[in-house]
Amino acid sequence: MKAAREGRVTDEMREVAKAEGLEPEKVRFLIAEGRVALLRNVKRSGRVRLVAVGEAMFSKVNANIGTSGTVVDVEAERRKARIAVEYGADTVMDLSMGGDLDEIRMMIMREAEPLPLGTVPTYQAWVEGLRRYGGLGIPSDWFIKIVERQLRQGVDYMTIHAALSRELAEKAVRSRRVIPITSRGGALLAAWMLENGEENPYRSHWSYLLELFAEYDAVISVGDSLRPGSIFDQHDELQVAELVEAARLVRSAREAGVQVIVEGPGHMTLDQIAANVRLEKQLTGGAPYYVLGPLPTDAAMGYDHIALAIGGALALWAGADYLCYVTPAEHLSLPTPEQVKEGIIAARIAAHAADLAKYGARAAGRDAAVSWARARLDWKTMLDHAFDPRGAARIHAQYGLRTRACDMCGQYCACLVLGKHMRGRGEPEPEELTRRILGSTLLP
């Protein structure tokens, strides 16, 4: 951010611009304004892909992995990290709360390379703090020491639940919400504040946190502890009050030269999603918005990845920038590696659909290649451009390959029936097809 504000276009900005199909100067300007964040810790070792989130950037997808307090299977998490890379996640977050947390984090960082790695440091602070101090009498600065440790390890961005004040936590637990606090990190901090009668450690030490993140040029993701965990809690006083406080934190981070993004809901009906995105952008001056869907229904257990794709596509089209996946196991269990794959694919489809709507030709290359190949029954090209090529190929061949067409239509396929009549018609090339997708934003 310092270089961007000084007017310098760095090699990193040029690399991002090339990947995004933009001019380097535009990338520099948006980073300087705080409307784009580059998710990387300058002191991280190893290969790290430069991933930018925010205005004018392609929508990005994050995959959460990690152990739980009851299931610690390090090899399963290793497979999940590799799946995240293979199936096209842009970033990975380690949410581990069981086992040797430092060891697991470093393993995930290696296995998910070159993806940027995020964490929620509150988890490690809580788990190790309980063990070290024998209860909730954990010193306030312990939470900050964990942040510092993880920055030294090379973590690129962190969810910091600094917008949850003690006052808001007290209001939440006394509220008539269906679920007063659905955020795990937010609930842990609320319990600590209520038990100790102290302010949120991240708020008490905010100035020092900004110094730390500036030193590593890592990104703060302002956590939304009071996001609605039910559609019946959407856009209530608590959610909006926390977003207003998040906007204040964004302004102070920018003043300190720290990159910052904001996290969003959560559970929210379709009619409220665009308004939520508009509110975040207006309050924060266009800070990148990192959304967990939203899930537009509370009742999709077992298929929450589909619910997320529906709400996520709408949120991204409305101007959100970064989509955190959920898996079919959401609300039910720690996900398996296969469920992680399904979640990534669903979120990537949502992100791509939104980018087609927002950016038109800039995002339409994959679809043009598929459509051009489909008209010619060119199965190799079609399958190569699928979000899950092996899965698509397996379905294509599930009854055996009996005709040039698929087994839905077989010999009665439209492309076969009309084949001789369509020859020589001057069909469009893929490059022409992309120009037919204009793209427009949902919001003015």
N, C-alpha and C positions, 0 to 999 in steps of 0.2 A: 504494500500500500504506500509506503514511503516513496519508492521509486515512481509510482504512478502519479503521486501528488507533485513530485518534482518535475513532471513532464517527460520522464525517461521511459522509452519503450524498451523493455527488457526482452531477452531471448525467450523467457517463459511466456510473455505476452504474445510474442510472434507465434510461438507454438500453439497457444490456445486459439489465436485468430485463424490459423490455418485449419485447425480441427473444426472450428465453428463456421468457417466460410465467411469471416468478417475481416475488416481492416484492422491492423494492429492498433492504430490510434484510437479506434472505437473501444477496443478492449481496455486500453490504458485509461481512457476517460471514465468508463463505467466502474473500473476498480477504484479509481481515485474518488469517485462520487459515493462509493459504498453500495452501489447497485449490483455489483458482481463481486463474488469472493472466490479466491483461488485456494482450493482445499489441499494445502501441503505445508508441512513443518519444514522449515529451511534446514534444520539440523538432522532430519531423518536420513538414515543410511539406506543403501539399496536403491533399486529402481522405483520411481514413483511417477505414475501417469499424472500429467497436469490436468486436473478436472476443475472447470470453472462453473459456478452456479449463479444464476441471476438473469437479469434483463437481457434479452436478445440471444441468450445462450440456448442450445438445445436442452430439453428437459433431461434431468439426470435422475437415476434410480439408485437407491441405497438398499442393501440387504443386511438385516440384523441377524447376527449369529451369536453363539456363546452358550456356555453352560448355565444351568439353573442351580438353585440351592438343593434340589432333589435329584437332578440328573447330571452327572459329570462323566461324559464320554468324550475324552479328548480326541480320539480317532474320528468320531462322528463330526466333531467341529472342524477337524482338518479337512474332511471331505466337503463339508459345507463351504469352507473358504475356497477350495478349488472349484466347486460348482459355481460360486459367485463370479469367479474369473471366467470360467468356460461359458456361462450363459449370459454374460454381458452386463452384470451389475457395474455401475460406475464407481461405487464406493462400498465399503463394508464397515459396519459398526460391531465392535465386540461388547456384548452386554453381559459377559460372564459374571456369575455370582457364586460359583462353586469351584473347588479345586484351587490350585496354585495360580492365582489370578495374573501375576506378572508373567509366569511361564506360558500360560495359555495365550495371553495377549501377544507375546513375542512370536509364538508359533503361528497365530493367525496373521500377524503382520507379514511373516515370511511366506506363508502359503497363499495369501491373497495378493501378493506382489504381482503387478505394480499398482494395485488399487489404493487410493488414500484410505486411511483407517481412522475411524471415529470411536469415541467411547463416551460413557456416562460415568465420570469419576466418582460420583456419589455412591455408586454401588460398591466399589472397592473400599472407599472410606468407611462405609457402613459395616461391611463384612469384617474387615480387618480391625476397625475401631472397636466393635463389640468384643472381639477376641482380645484385643490389647488392653482395653480399659474395663472389661467385665460388665458392660452395660451401656446405657445411653449417656453416661457422663463423659462423652467424647469431647475433647477440647475443640473449640471453634477452628483453630488453625490447623488441626489435623486434616480437615477437608481440603485445605489449600496445599498442604504438603503432598497429598495424593495427586493433585493436579500437576504440581511441579515435577513429581516423579514421572508421571505419564508423558509430560512434554519432553523430558530428557530422553525417554525411551523412543520418541519419534512420532507420537500420536499427532495426527494432522488437524483434527478438529474435535471439539468436545461439547456435549450438551451440558450447559451450566444453568441450573435452575435458579437464577438470580432474581427473576421477576416475582417469585413467591415470597412476599413479606410475612412476618409473623402475624400481622393484623389480618392479612388475607387468609392465612392458614386457619386462624381462629374463626373467621367468618365461615369458611368452607365447612369445617366440622360441625358447625351449628346450623348450617343451611338446610333447606328442604330439597336439595338436589337428590336425584336418584342415587348417584355415586358421588359423594362429596369431592374426593380426589382420586382420579383414575390413574394418574401418572405414578409409576413405581418410585422413581427418583423423587418426585414431588412429595409423595406420601412419607417416604423415609425422612426427608428434611422437615416436613410438618411435624412428624412425631418427635424429632430431635428438638425442634423449637418449643413445642408444647410441653415437653418433658423438662427442658432446662430453663424455660422462660427467657430465652435469648433470641436475638435476631438471626436470620438466615446467615450462615457463615460466608456465603458467596456475596452477600450484600455488605456485610461488615468489612470484608477484605477486598472489595471490588477494585479499588485503586491498585492494589498490589497484583491482583489477577490481570489487570490490563497491562501492567509492566511485564508480567511473565509472557503473556500472549504476544506482545509487541516484540519481545526478545526473540521468540521462535517464529514469528510471523505466522503463527497458527490461527485457526478460526474459532471464535466463540459461536456456538449455536445456542441461542437463548431458549431454554426449555420452557414448555407450556404446561406447567404442573396442573393448571386448572382447565385444561381442555375438556370439552364435554365427553364423558365416557358413555353417554346415552344421548340419543337424539332429543330426549325430553329435557336435557340440560343445555341445549345449544343457545349460544348468544345471550346467556344470562349475565347478570351484573358481575359475577366473579370472573367469567371468561374475559369479558371486555376490560375489566379493571386490570387484569394481569397483562393484557395486550398493550394497554396504555403504559404500564410500567415497563414492559419490554421495549417500547419505543423510546422511553427515556434512557434506558441502558444502551440502546443502539446509538443514540446521539453522543453519549459520553465515550463509548468505544471508538467511534469515528474521530472524535476530538483527540483521542490518544493514539490514533493511527493504527487501530486494531481492526482487523476484518471481522465482520459479524453477520450472522444470518439469524432468522427468527423461525421458531417451530410453531406449527399450527395443528388444528384438529385432525383427527379425532372422529367423533360421530356427529353427522350433520346432514339434514335432509337436502335434497338436490336444490331446492329453491333458495337455500341460504348460502350456498357455497360461493357463488360469485360475489355476493355482498361481503362475505368474510375476507376474501382475497382483496377486494377493493379497500376495505377498512385497514388491513395490514399495510398495504402499500402506501396509503395516505398518511397513516400515523407514523410510519417509520421512514418516510422519505425514499421509498422504493427498495428497502432492504430485501435481499433474497428470501423467499418464503419456502420453508421446508415442511411439507405436509404429510400427515399419516393418513392418506386417503383424500378427503374424509370418507368414512364409511357411511353411506346414505341410508342404511337400515341396521337395526340392532339384531336382526334375526337371521343372519346369514351363516351361522356357525357351520364349519366344515367347508364353506365356500366363501369365506370372507375375502379371499384374494380376488374373487370376481366382484364382490361389492366394492373393494378398493379400486379396482380398475374403472368401475363406473364413476365413482366419486372423484377419483384421481384425475381421470381424463378431463372432467369438467373443471376441476380446480386449476389444472395446468393450462388449459385453454383460457381460463379467466385471468391468468397472469401469475400463478404460482410457478415455482422454478425447479423444485427438487422434491421427488416423491419417495417416501419410505415405504417399502413393500410391506405387506403382511402375507402370511402363508395360510393354507387351508387349516392349519392347527391353531390359528389365532383364537383366543378366548377358550381354548380347549386343552392345549398341551404345548410342551416344547416341540418345535418342528423337527422332523426327520430330514436327512439330506434331500430326499426326493421332494418333500414338501417345500423346502427352500427353493429348489429348482422351479416348482410350479409358481411360487410367489414371485420370483424374479421375472419369469416369462410374462405373467399377467401384468405386472407393473411396467415392464418394457413396452408391451403393446399399448397400454394406456398412455405412456409418455410419447410414443411415436404417433399415436392418433392425435394427441394434442398438438404436437409439432407440425403435423400436416396442416391442421387447421390454422395454426399461428403463422407458420413460415412458408407455406406453399411449396414452390419449386425447390427451395433450399433443403427441404426435408423429404422430397418425393422420390428420390433415386431408387430406393428399395422397391417401392410399389410399382414404379415404371418398369423395372427389370422383371418383376413377377408378372405383371399384366402382359407385357410383351411376350414373355415365355409361355404364359398360359394360352394365349391365342394360337401358339404354334405347338402346343402340347410338348413343350421342351421341359421335361420333368427335372432334369439335372439342374437347370438354371433356377427353376421354381424352388426346388428343395434347398438349394444352396443359399437362397435368400430368406428362408423361413427363420422365425425366431428360435425354433428348435428343429434343426435340419434332420437329426436322427429320428426324433419322434415323428415328424411329418412323413419321413420315408417309411417308417414302420407301419403307419396307418395306411399309406398309399398301397403297400404290398400285402395288407393283411388277408386278402382273399386270393393272393396270387396275381401276377400281372397278365391279364387275359387279352387286353386290347391296348392300343396306344392311349386311349382315354382312361379315366378312372372307372371304378366299378359302380359309381353312383348312376351314371348314364350308359356306360359300356359302349356298345356299337351305335347307340342312338345319341351320342354326344353331339352337341350343336356344331362344334368345330370340325367333326368328321362329316356330318350330314351335309354341311354347306361348303366343305373344303374346296371342291373344284370350282364352285361359283365365286369364291372369294379370291382366287388367284389373280394376281396382277392388279389388285385394287389400289395399290399405292398406300399400303398400311403405314401408320406413323412409327417412327423410331422412338426408343425410350427417351432421348433428349427432348423430343417434341412433346412427349406426354407430360414431362415434369412441368413444362410451361403452362399447362392447362390448369394446374392447381395454384390458385392465386393466394390463398391464405388471408386470414383476417383475425383480429382479436375479438374476443367475446365482449370485452369492456372497452369503452372509448378511451 
